């Protein structure tokens, strides 16, 4: 008798795609991980400073998918509407997400 494999959750199948310095890298999505953390885990050296949502150094732009910023003290409403995010605070709301630092 063999055990049934556990069903995978949508987050297990998700993917984060990052564009930095014209290089595109994808990594598996990890629940509750910020996009900045995903970029670092992918071996990239993304721009960042405060990691508190205050300075805007880590700003990126969503290409595909949706994310929620835990804190946003740097971007104005128009920038958010255009798809800009603070990657140190942004957590994916969709299974797959793509964003760029090269905008």
Phi and psi restraints in degrees (range 20) as a CNS / XPLOR table:
assign (resid 1 and name C) (resid 2 and name N)
       (resid 2 and name CA) (resid 2 and name C) 1.0 -110.2 20.0 2
assign (resid 2 and name N) (resid 2 and name CA)
       (resid 2 and name C) (resid 3 and name N) 1.0 149.0 20.0 2
assign (resid 2 and name C) (resid 3 and name N)
       (resid 3 and name CA) (resid 3 and name C) 1.0 -76.6 20.0 2
assign (resid 3 and name N) (resid 3 and name CA)
       (resid 3 and name C) (resid 4 and name N) 1.0 143.5 20.0 2
assign (resid 3 and name C) (resid 4 and name N)
       (resid 4 and name CA) (resid 4 and name C) 1.0 -73.2 20.0 2
assign (resid 4 and name N) (resid 4 and name CA)
       (resid 4 and name C) (resid 5 and name N) 1.0 137.7 20.0 2
assign (resid 4 and name C) (resid 5 and name N)
       (resid 5 and name CA) (resid 5 and name C) 1.0 -66.4 20.0 2
assign (resid 5 and name N) (resid 5 and name CA)
       (resid 5 and name C) (resid 6 and name N) 1.0 145.6 20.0 2
assign (resid 5 and name C) (resid 6 and name N)
       (resid 6 and name CA) (resid 6 and name C) 1.0 -67.3 20.0 2
assign (resid 6 and name N) (resid 6 and name CA)
       (resid 6 and name C) (resid 7 and name N) 1.0 138.9 20.0 2
assign (resid 6 and name C) (resid 7 and name N)
       (resid 7 and name CA) (resid 7 and name C) 1.0 -65.2 20.0 2
assign (resid 7 and name N) (resid 7 and name CA)
       (resid 7 and name C) (resid 8 and name N) 1.0 143.9 20.0 2
assign (resid 7 and name C) (resid 8 and name N)
       (resid 8 and name CA) (resid 8 and name C) 1.0 -83.4 20.0 2
assign (resid 8 and name N) (resid 8 and name CA)
       (resid 8 and name C) (resid 9 and name N) 1.0 145.1 20.0 2
assign (resid 8 and name C) (resid 9 and name N)
       (resid 9 and name CA) (resid 9 and name C) 1.0 -86.8 20.0 2
assign (resid 9 and name N) (resid 9 and name CA)
       (resid 9 and name C) (resid 10 and name N) 1.0 160.1 20.0 2
assign (resid 9 and name C) (resid 10 and name N)
       (resid 10 and name CA) (resid 10 and name C) 1.0 -55.8 20.0 2
assign (resid 10 and name N) (resid 10 and name CA)
       (resid 10 and name C) (resid 11 and name N) 1.0 -34.8 20.0 2
assign (resid 10 and name C) (resid 11 and name N)
       (resid 11 and name CA) (resid 11 and name C) 1.0 -64.7 20.0 2
assign (resid 11 and name N) (resid 11 and name CA)
       (resid 11 and name C) (resid 12 and name N) 1.0 -28.7 20.0 2
assign (resid 11 and name C) (resid 12 and name N)
       (resid 12 and name CA) (resid 12 and name C) 1.0 -67.3 20.0 2
assign (resid 12 and name N) (resid 12 and name CA)
       (resid 12 and name C) (resid 13 and name N) 1.0 -25.4 20.0 2
assign (resid 12 and name C) (resid 13 and name N)
       (resid 13 and name CA) (resid 13 and name C) 1.0 -98.6 20.0 2
assign (resid 13 and name N) (resid 13 and name CA)
       (resid 13 and name C) (resid 14 and name N) 1.0 -3.4 20.0 2
assign (resid 13 and name C) (resid 14 and name N)
       (resid 14 and name CA) (resid 14 and name C) 1.0 -74.4 20.0 2
assign (resid 14 and name N) (resid 14 and name CA)
       (resid 14 and name C) (resid 15 and name N) 1.0 164.1 20.0 2
assign (resid 14 and name C) (resid 15 and name N)
       (resid 15 and name CA) (resid 15 and name C) 1.0 -141.7 20.0 2
assign (resid 15 and name N) (resid 15 and name CA)
       (resid 15 and name C) (resid 16 and name N) 1.0 142.7 20.0 2
assign (resid 15 and name C) (resid 16 and name N)
       (resid 16 and name CA) (resid 16 and name C) 1.0 -113.7 20.0 2
assign (resid 16 and name N) (resid 16 and name CA)
       (resid 16 and name C) (resid 17 and name N) 1.0 123.1 20.0 2
assign (resid 16 and name C) (resid 17 and name N)
       (resid 17 and name CA) (resid 17 and name C) 1.0 -112.2 20.0 2
assign (resid 17 and name N) (resid 17 and name CA)
       (resid 17 and name C) (resid 18 and name N) 1.0 127.8 20.0 2
assign (resid 17 and name C) (resid 18 and name N)
       (resid 18 and name CA) (resid 18 and name C) 1.0 -121.5 20.0 2
assign (resid 18 and name N) (resid 18 and name CA)
       (resid 18 and name C) (resid 19 and name N) 1.0 135.2 20.0 2
assign (resid 18 and name C) (resid 19 and name N)
       (resid 19 and name CA) (resid 19 and name C) 1.0 -114.3 20.0 2
assign (resid 19 and name N) (resid 19 and name CA)
       (resid 19 and name C) (resid 20 and name N) 1.0 122.7 20.0 2
assign (resid 19 and name C) (resid 20 and name N)
       (resid 20 and name CA) (resid 20 and name C) 1.0 -144.9 20.0 2
assign (resid 20 and name N) (resid 20 and name CA)
       (resid 20 and name C) (resid 21 and name N) 1.0 127.4 20.0 2
assign (resid 20 and name C) (resid 21 and name N)
       (resid 21 and name CA) (resid 21 and name C) 1.0 53.0 20.0 2
assign (resid 21 and name N) (resid 21 and name CA)
       (resid 21 and name C) (resid 22 and name N) 1.0 45.1 20.0 2
assign (resid 21 and name C) (resid 22 and name N)
       (resid 22 and name CA) (resid 22 and name C) 1.0 62.1 20.0 2
assign (resid 22 and name N) (resid 22 and name CA)
       (resid 22 and name C) (resid 23 and name N) 1.0 16.3 20.0 2
assign (resid 22 and name C) (resid 23 and name N)
       (resid 23 and name CA) (resid 23 and name C) 1.0 -110.7 20.0 2
assign (resid 23 and name N) (resid 23 and name CA)
       (resid 23 and name C) (resid 24 and name N) 1.0 132.4 20.0 2
assign (resid 23 and name C) (resid 24 and name N)
       (resid 24 and name CA) (resid 24 and name C) 1.0 -109.2 20.0 2
assign (resid 24 and name N) (resid 24 and name CA)
       (resid 24 and name C) (resid 25 and name N) 1.0 126.8 20.0 2
assign (resid 24 and name C) (resid 25 and name N)
       (resid 25 and name CA) (resid 25 and name C) 1.0 -132.7 20.0 2
assign (resid 25 and name N) (resid 25 and name CA)
       (resid 25 and name C) (resid 26 and name N) 1.0 140.3 20.0 2
assign (resid 25 and name C) (resid 26 and name N)
       (resid 26 and name CA) (resid 26 and name C) 1.0 -121.0 20.0 2
assign (resid 26 and name N) (resid 26 and name CA)
       (resid 26 and name C) (resid 27 and name N) 1.0 141.9 20.0 2
assign (resid 26 and name C) (resid 27 and name N)
       (resid 27 and name CA) (resid 27 and name C) 1.0 -135.0 20.0 2
assign (resid 27 and name N) (resid 27 and name CA)
       (resid 27 and name C) (resid 28 and name N) 1.0 160.0 20.0 2
assign (resid 27 and name C) (resid 28 and name N)
       (resid 28 and name CA) (resid 28 and name C) 1.0 -64.9 20.0 2
assign (resid 28 and name N) (resid 28 and name CA)
       (resid 28 and name C) (resid 29 and name N) 1.0 139.7 20.0 2
assign (resid 28 and name C) (resid 29 and name N)
       (resid 29 and name CA) (resid 29 and name C) 1.0 -74.0 20.0 2
assign (resid 29 and name N) (resid 29 and name CA)
       (resid 29 and name C) (resid 30 and name N) 1.0 135.0 20.0 2
assign (resid 29 and name C) (resid 30 and name N)
       (resid 30 and name CA) (resid 30 and name C) 1.0 -114.1 20.0 2
assign (resid 30 and name N) (resid 30 and name CA)
       (resid 30 and name C) (resid 31 and name N) 1.0 124.9 20.0 2
assign (resid 30 and name C) (resid 31 and name N)
       (resid 31 and name CA) (resid 31 and name C) 1.0 -54.2 20.0 2
assign (resid 31 and name N) (resid 31 and name CA)
       (resid 31 and name C) (resid 32 and name N) 1.0 137.9 20.0 2
assign (resid 31 and name C) (resid 32 and name N)
       (resid 32 and name CA) (resid 32 and name C) 1.0 67.4 20.0 2
assign (resid 32 and name N) (resid 32 and name CA)
       (resid 32 and name C) (resid 33 and name N) 1.0 8.1 20.0 2
assign (resid 32 and name C) (resid 33 and name N)
       (resid 33 and name CA) (resid 33 and name C) 1.0 -87.1 20.0 2
assign (resid 33 and name N) (resid 33 and name CA)
       (resid 33 and name C) (resid 34 and name N) 1.0 134.5 20.0 2
assign (resid 33 and name C) (resid 34 and name N)
       (resid 34 and name CA) (resid 34 and name C) 1.0 -71.7 20.0 2
assign (resid 34 and name N) (resid 34 and name CA)
       (resid 34 and name C) (resid 35 and name N) 1.0 162.1 20.0 2
assign (resid 34 and name C) (resid 35 and name N)
       (resid 35 and name CA) (resid 35 and name C) 1.0 -66.2 20.0 2
assign (resid 35 and name N) (resid 35 and name CA)
       (resid 35 and name C) (resid 36 and name N) 1.0 -31.9 20.0 2
assign (resid 35 and name C) (resid 36 and name N)
       (resid 36 and name CA) (resid 36 and name C) 1.0 -63.2 20.0 2
assign (resid 36 and name N) (resid 36 and name CA)
       (resid 36 and name C) (resid 37 and name N) 1.0 -44.0 20.0 2
assign (resid 36 and name C) (resid 37 and name N)
       (resid 37 and name CA) (resid 37 and name C) 1.0 -63.1 20.0 2
assign (resid 37 and name N) (resid 37 and name CA)
       (resid 37 and name C) (resid 38 and name N) 1.0 -38.9 20.0 2
assign (resid 37 and name C) (resid 38 and name N)
       (resid 38 and name CA) (resid 38 and name C) 1.0 -63.2 20.0 2
assign (resid 38 and name N) (resid 38 and name CA)
       (resid 38 and name C) (resid 39 and name N) 1.0 -42.2 20.0 2
assign (resid 38 and name C) (resid 39 and name N)
       (resid 39 and name CA) (resid 39 and name C) 1.0 -63.4 20.0 2
assign (resid 39 and name N) (resid 39 and name CA)
       (resid 39 and name C) (resid 40 and name N) 1.0 -42.2 20.0 2
assign (resid 39 and name C) (resid 40 and name N)
       (resid 40 and name CA) (resid 40 and name C) 1.0 -64.2 20.0 2
assign (resid 40 and name N) (resid 40 and name CA)
       (resid 40 and name C) (resid 41 and name N) 1.0 -42.5 20.0 2
assign (resid 40 and name C) (resid 41 and name N)
       (resid 41 and name CA) (resid 41 and name C) 1.0 -63.6 20.0 2
assign (resid 41 and name N) (resid 41 and name CA)
       (resid 41 and name C) (resid 42 and name N) 1.0 -27.6 20.0 2
assign (resid 41 and name C) (resid 42 and name N)
       (resid 42 and name CA) (resid 42 and name C) 1.0 -76.6 20.0 2
assign (resid 42 and name N) (resid 42 and name CA)
       (resid 42 and name C) (resid 43 and name N) 1.0 -3.4 20.0 2
assign (resid 42 and name C) (resid 43 and name N)
       (resid 43 and name CA) (resid 43 and name C) 1.0 89.9 20.0 2
assign (resid 43 and name N) (resid 43 and name CA)
       (resid 43 and name C) (resid 44 and name N) 1.0 9.6 20.0 2
assign (resid 43 and name C) (resid 44 and name N)
       (resid 44 and name CA) (resid 44 and name C) 1.0 -88.8 20.0 2
assign (resid 44 and name N) (resid 44 and name CA)
       (resid 44 and name C) (resid 45 and name N) 1.0 164.5 20.0 2
assign (resid 44 and name C) (resid 45 and name N)
       (resid 45 and name CA) (resid 45 and name C) 1.0 -117.9 20.0 2
assign (resid 45 and name N) (resid 45 and name CA)
       (resid 45 and name C) (resid 46 and name N) 1.0 74.7 20.0 2
assign (resid 45 and name C) (resid 46 and name N)
       (resid 46 and name CA) (resid 46 and name C) 1.0 -72.9 20.0 2
assign (resid 46 and name N) (resid 46 and name CA)
       (resid 46 and name C) (resid 47 and name N) 1.0 157.0 20.0 2
assign (resid 46 and name C) (resid 47 and name N)
       (resid 47 and name CA) (resid 47 and name C) 1.0 -72.1 20.0 2
assign (resid 47 and name N) (resid 47 and name CA)
       (resid 47 and name C) (resid 48 and name N) 1.0 138.5 20.0 2
assign (resid 47 and name C) (resid 48 and name N)
       (resid 48 and name CA) (resid 48 and name C) 1.0 -165.5 20.0 2
assign (resid 48 and name N) (resid 48 and name CA)
       (resid 48 and name C) (resid 49 and name N) 1.0 163.9 20.0 2
assign (resid 48 and name C) (resid 49 and name N)
       (resid 49 and name CA) (resid 49 and name C) 1.0 -144.8 20.0 2
assign (resid 49 and name N) (resid 49 and name CA)
       (resid 49 and name C) (resid 50 and name N) 1.0 -78.9 20.0 2
assign (resid 49 and name C) (resid 50 and name N)
       (resid 50 and name CA) (resid 50 and name C) 1.0 -76.7 20.0 2
assign (resid 50 and name N) (resid 50 and name CA)
       (resid 50 and name C) (resid 51 and name N) 1.0 -29.1 20.0 2
assign (resid 50 and name C) (resid 51 and name N)
       (resid 51 and name CA) (resid 51 and name C) 1.0 56.9 20.0 2
assign (resid 51 and name N) (resid 51 and name CA)
       (resid 51 and name C) (resid 52 and name N) 1.0 24.0 20.0 2
assign (resid 51 and name C) (resid 52 and name N)
       (resid 52 and name CA) (resid 52 and name C) 1.0 -122.3 20.0 2
assign (resid 52 and name N) (resid 52 and name CA)
       (resid 52 and name C) (resid 53 and name N) 1.0 1.9 20.0 2
assign (resid 52 and name C) (resid 53 and name N)
       (resid 53 and name CA) (resid 53 and name C) 1.0 82.4 20.0 2
assign (resid 53 and name N) (resid 53 and name CA)
       (resid 53 and name C) (resid 54 and name N) 1.0 18.9 20.0 2
assign (resid 53 and name C) (resid 54 and name N)
       (resid 54 and name CA) (resid 54 and name C) 1.0 -104.4 20.0 2
assign (resid 54 and name N) (resid 54 and name CA)
       (resid 54 and name C) (resid 55 and name N) 1.0 -31.7 20.0 2
assign (resid 54 and name C) (resid 55 and name N)
       (resid 55 and name CA) (resid 55 and name C) 1.0 -99.9 20.0 2
assign (resid 55 and name N) (resid 55 and name CA)
       (resid 55 and name C) (resid 56 and name N) 1.0 -29.4 20.0 2
assign (resid 55 and name C) (resid 56 and name N)
       (resid 56 and name CA) (resid 56 and name C) 1.0 86.3 20.0 2
assign (resid 56 and name N) (resid 56 and name CA)
       (resid 56 and name C) (resid 57 and name N) 1.0 0.8 20.0 2
assign (resid 56 and name C) (resid 57 and name N)
       (resid 57 and name CA) (resid 57 and name C) 1.0 -60.4 20.0 2
assign (resid 57 and name N) (resid 57 and name CA)
       (resid 57 and name C) (resid 58 and name N) 1.0 -33.7 20.0 2
assign (resid 57 and name C) (resid 58 and name N)
       (resid 58 and name CA) (resid 58 and name C) 1.0 -89.0 20.0 2
assign (resid 58 and name N) (resid 58 and name CA)
       (resid 58 and name C) (resid 59 and name N) 1.0 12.7 20.0 2
assign (resid 58 and name C) (resid 59 and name N)
       (resid 59 and name CA) (resid 59 and name C) 1.0 -57.5 20.0 2
assign (resid 59 and name N) (resid 59 and name CA)
       (resid 59 and name C) (resid 60 and name N) 1.0 134.2 20.0 2
assign (resid 59 and name C) (resid 60 and name N)
       (resid 60 and name CA) (resid 60 and name C) 1.0 -134.0 20.0 2
assign (resid 60 and name N) (resid 60 and name CA)
       (resid 60 and name C) (resid 61 and name N) 1.0 180.0 20.0 2
assign (resid 60 and name C) (resid 61 and name N)
       (resid 61 and name CA) (resid 61 and name C) 1.0 -130.9 20.0 2
assign (resid 61 and name N) (resid 61 and name CA)
       (resid 61 and name C) (resid 62 and name N) 1.0 129.6 20.0 2
assign (resid 61 and name C) (resid 62 and name N)
       (resid 62 and name CA) (resid 62 and name C) 1.0 -66.8 20.0 2
assign (resid 62 and name N) (resid 62 and name CA)
       (resid 62 and name C) (resid 63 and name N) 1.0 135.6 20.0 2
assign (resid 62 and name C) (resid 63 and name N)
       (resid 63 and name CA) (resid 63 and name C) 1.0 -105.8 20.0 2
assign (resid 63 and name N) (resid 63 and name CA)
       (resid 63 and name C) (resid 64 and name N) 1.0 -37.6 20.0 2
assign (resid 63 and name C) (resid 64 and name N)
       (resid 64 and name CA) (resid 64 and name C) 1.0 -151.3 20.0 2
assign (resid 64 and name N) (resid 64 and name CA)
       (resid 64 and name C) (resid 65 and name N) 1.0 142.6 20.0 2
assign (resid 64 and name C) (resid 65 and name N)
       (resid 65 and name CA) (resid 65 and name C) 1.0 92.6 20.0 2
assign (resid 65 and name N) (resid 65 and name CA)
       (resid 65 and name C) (resid 66 and name N) 1.0 -174.4 20.0 2
assign (resid 65 and name C) (resid 66 and name N)
       (resid 66 and name CA) (resid 66 and name C) 1.0 -135.5 20.0 2
assign (resid 66 and name N) (resid 66 and name CA)
       (resid 66 and name C) (resid 67 and name N) 1.0 152.6 20.0 2
assign (resid 66 and name C) (resid 67 and name N)
       (resid 67 and name CA) (resid 67 and name C) 1.0 -144.7 20.0 2
assign (resid 67 and name N) (resid 67 and name CA)
       (resid 67 and name C) (resid 68 and name N) 1.0 156.1 20.0 2
assign (resid 67 and name C) (resid 68 and name N)
       (resid 68 and name CA) (resid 68 and name C) 1.0 -115.3 20.0 2
assign (resid 68 and name N) (resid 68 and name CA)
       (resid 68 and name C) (resid 69 and name N) 1.0 131.7 20.0 2
assign (resid 68 and name C) (resid 69 and name N)
       (resid 69 and name CA) (resid 69 and name C) 1.0 -90.1 20.0 2
assign (resid 69 and name N) (resid 69 and name CA)
       (resid 69 and name C) (resid 70 and name N) 1.0 128.2 20.0 2
assign (resid 69 and name C) (resid 70 and name N)
       (resid 70 and name CA) (resid 70 and name C) 1.0 -66.1 20.0 2
assign (resid 70 and name N) (resid 70 and name CA)
       (resid 70 and name C) (resid 71 and name N) 1.0 -40.7 20.0 2
assign (resid 70 and name C) (resid 71 and name N)
       (resid 71 and name CA) (resid 71 and name C) 1.0 -138.5 20.0 2
assign (resid 71 and name N) (resid 71 and name CA)
       (resid 71 and name C) (resid 72 and name N) 1.0 142.6 20.0 2
assign (resid 71 and name C) (resid 72 and name N)
       (resid 72 and name CA) (resid 72 and name C) 1.0 -145.0 20.0 2
assign (resid 72 and name N) (resid 72 and name CA)
       (resid 72 and name C) (resid 73 and name N) 1.0 95.7 20.0 2
assign (resid 72 and name C) (resid 73 and name N)
       (resid 73 and name CA) (resid 73 and name C) 1.0 -111.6 20.0 2
assign (resid 73 and name N) (resid 73 and name CA)
       (resid 73 and name C) (resid 74 and name N) 1.0 12.3 20.0 2
assign (resid 73 and name C) (resid 74 and name N)
       (resid 74 and name CA) (resid 74 and name C) 1.0 -121.0 20.0 2
assign (resid 74 and name N) (resid 74 and name CA)
       (resid 74 and name C) (resid 75 and name N) 1.0 -31.6 20.0 2
assign (resid 74 and name C) (resid 75 and name N)
       (resid 75 and name CA) (resid 75 and name C) 1.0 -99.0 20.0 2
assign (resid 75 and name N) (resid 75 and name CA)
       (resid 75 and name C) (resid 76 and name N) 1.0 143.0 20.0 2
assign (resid 75 and name C) (resid 76 and name N)
       (resid 76 and name CA) (resid 76 and name C) 1.0 -87.9 20.0 2
assign (resid 76 and name N) (resid 76 and name CA)
       (resid 76 and name C) (resid 77 and name N) 1.0 170.8 20.0 2
assign (resid 76 and name C) (resid 77 and name N)
       (resid 77 and name CA) (resid 77 and name C) 1.0 -58.3 20.0 2
assign (resid 77 and name N) (resid 77 and name CA)
       (resid 77 and name C) (resid 78 and name N) 1.0 -40.3 20.0 2
assign (resid 77 and name C) (resid 78 and name N)
       (resid 78 and name CA) (resid 78 and name C) 1.0 -62.3 20.0 2
assign (resid 78 and name N) (resid 78 and name CA)
       (resid 78 and name C) (resid 79 and name N) 1.0 -42.0 20.0 2
assign (resid 78 and name C) (resid 79 and name N)
       (resid 79 and name CA) (resid 79 and name C) 1.0 -63.1 20.0 2
assign (resid 79 and name N) (resid 79 and name CA)
       (resid 79 and name C) (resid 80 and name N) 1.0 -41.9 20.0 2
assign (resid 79 and name C) (resid 80 and name N)
       (resid 80 and name CA) (resid 80 and name C) 1.0 -64.0 20.0 2
assign (resid 80 and name N) (resid 80 and name CA)
       (resid 80 and name C) (resid 81 and name N) 1.0 -42.4 20.0 2
assign (resid 80 and name C) (resid 81 and name N)
       (resid 81 and name CA) (resid 81 and name C) 1.0 -62.9 20.0 2
assign (resid 81 and name N) (resid 81 and name CA)
       (resid 81 and name C) (resid 82 and name N) 1.0 -29.9 20.0 2
assign (resid 81 and name C) (resid 82 and name N)
       (resid 82 and name CA) (resid 82 and name C) 1.0 -80.1 20.0 2
assign (resid 82 and name N) (resid 82 and name CA)
       (resid 82 and name C) (resid 83 and name N) 1.0 -5.0 20.0 2
assign (resid 82 and name C) (resid 83 and name N)
       (resid 83 and name CA) (resid 83 and name C) 1.0 103.1 20.0 2
assign (resid 83 and name N) (resid 83 and name CA)
       (resid 83 and name C) (resid 84 and name N) 1.0 4.2 20.0 2
assign (resid 83 and name C) (resid 84 and name N)
       (resid 84 and name CA) (resid 84 and name C) 1.0 -74.7 20.0 2
assign (resid 84 and name N) (resid 84 and name CA)
       (resid 84 and name C) (resid 85 and name N) 1.0 145.7 20.0 2
assign (resid 84 and name C) (resid 85 and name N)
       (resid 85 and name CA) (resid 85 and name C) 1.0 -139.3 20.0 2
assign (resid 85 and name N) (resid 85 and name CA)
       (resid 85 and name C) (resid 86 and name N) 1.0 156.7 20.0 2
assign (resid 85 and name C) (resid 86 and name N)
       (resid 86 and name CA) (resid 86 and name C) 1.0 -94.5 20.0 2
assign (resid 86 and name N) (resid 86 and name CA)
       (resid 86 and name C) (resid 87 and name N) 1.0 109.3 20.0 2
assign (resid 86 and name C) (resid 87 and name N)
       (resid 87 and name CA) (resid 87 and name C) 1.0 -66.4 20.0 2
assign (resid 87 and name N) (resid 87 and name CA)
       (resid 87 and name C) (resid 88 and name N) 1.0 -21.9 20.0 2
assign (resid 87 and name C) (resid 88 and name N)
       (resid 88 and name CA) (resid 88 and name C) 1.0 -72.6 20.0 2
assign (resid 88 and name N) (resid 88 and name CA)
       (resid 88 and name C) (resid 89 and name N) 1.0 -15.8 20.0 2
assign (resid 88 and name C) (resid 89 and name N)
       (resid 89 and name CA) (resid 89 and name C) 1.0 -118.3 20.0 2
assign (resid 89 and name N) (resid 89 and name CA)
       (resid 89 and name C) (resid 90 and name N) 1.0 -12.9 20.0 2
assign (resid 89 and name C) (resid 90 and name N)
       (resid 90 and name CA) (resid 90 and name C) 1.0 -84.1 20.0 2
assign (resid 90 and name N) (resid 90 and name CA)
       (resid 90 and name C) (resid 91 and name N) 1.0 127.1 20.0 2
assign (resid 90 and name C) (resid 91 and name N)
       (resid 91 and name CA) (resid 91 and name C) 1.0 -119.0 20.0 2
assign (resid 91 and name N) (resid 91 and name CA)
       (resid 91 and name C) (resid 92 and name N) 1.0 130.6 20.0 2
assign (resid 91 and name C) (resid 92 and name N)
       (resid 92 and name CA) (resid 92 and name C) 1.0 -59.9 20.0 2
assign (resid 92 and name N) (resid 92 and name CA)
       (resid 92 and name C) (resid 93 and name N) 1.0 139.3 20.0 2
assign (resid 92 and name C) (resid 93 and name N)
       (resid 93 and name CA) (resid 93 and name C) 1.0 -101.8 20.0 2
assign (resid 93 and name N) (resid 93 and name CA)
       (resid 93 and name C) (resid 94 and name N) 1.0 -11.3 20.0 2
assign (resid 93 and name C) (resid 94 and name N)
       (resid 94 and name CA) (resid 94 and name C) 1.0 -117.0 20.0 2
assign (resid 94 and name N) (resid 94 and name CA)
       (resid 94 and name C) (resid 95 and name N) 1.0 156.3 20.0 2
assign (resid 94 and name C) (resid 95 and name N)
       (resid 95 and name CA) (resid 95 and name C) 1.0 -60.0 20.0 2
assign (resid 95 and name N) (resid 95 and name CA)
       (resid 95 and name C) (resid 96 and name N) 1.0 -41.2 20.0 2
assign (resid 95 and name C) (resid 96 and name N)
       (resid 96 and name CA) (resid 96 and name C) 1.0 -120.0 20.0 2
assign (resid 96 and name N) (resid 96 and name CA)
       (resid 96 and name C) (resid 97 and name N) 1.0 142.4 20.0 2
assign (resid 96 and name C) (resid 97 and name N)
       (resid 97 and name CA) (resid 97 and name C) 1.0 -146.0 20.0 2
assign (resid 97 and name N) (resid 97 and name CA)
       (resid 97 and name C) (resid 98 and name N) 1.0 147.4 20.0 2
assign (resid 97 and name C) (resid 98 and name N)
       (resid 98 and name CA) (resid 98 and name C) 1.0 -135.1 20.0 2
assign (resid 98 and name N) (resid 98 and name CA)
       (resid 98 and name C) (resid 99 and name N) 1.0 135.9 20.0 2
assign (resid 98 and name C) (resid 99 and name N)
       (resid 99 and name CA) (resid 99 and name C) 1.0 -147.3 20.0 2
assign (resid 99 and name N) (resid 99 and name CA)
       (resid 99 and name C) (resid 100 and name N) 1.0 162.5 20.0 2
assign (resid 99 and name C) (resid 100 and name N)
       (resid 100 and name CA) (resid 100 and name C) 1.0 -130.3 20.0 2
assign (resid 100 and name N) (resid 100 and name CA)
       (resid 100 and name C) (resid 101 and name N) 1.0 144.9 20.0 2
assign (resid 100 and name C) (resid 101 and name N)
       (resid 101 and name CA) (resid 101 and name C) 1.0 -94.4 20.0 2
assign (resid 101 and name N) (resid 101 and name CA)
       (resid 101 and name C) (resid 102 and name N) 1.0 -12.4 20.0 2
assign (resid 101 and name C) (resid 102 and name N)
       (resid 102 and name CA) (resid 102 and name C) 1.0 -92.7 20.0 2
assign (resid 102 and name N) (resid 102 and name CA)
       (resid 102 and name C) (resid 103 and name N) 1.0 61.4 20.0 2
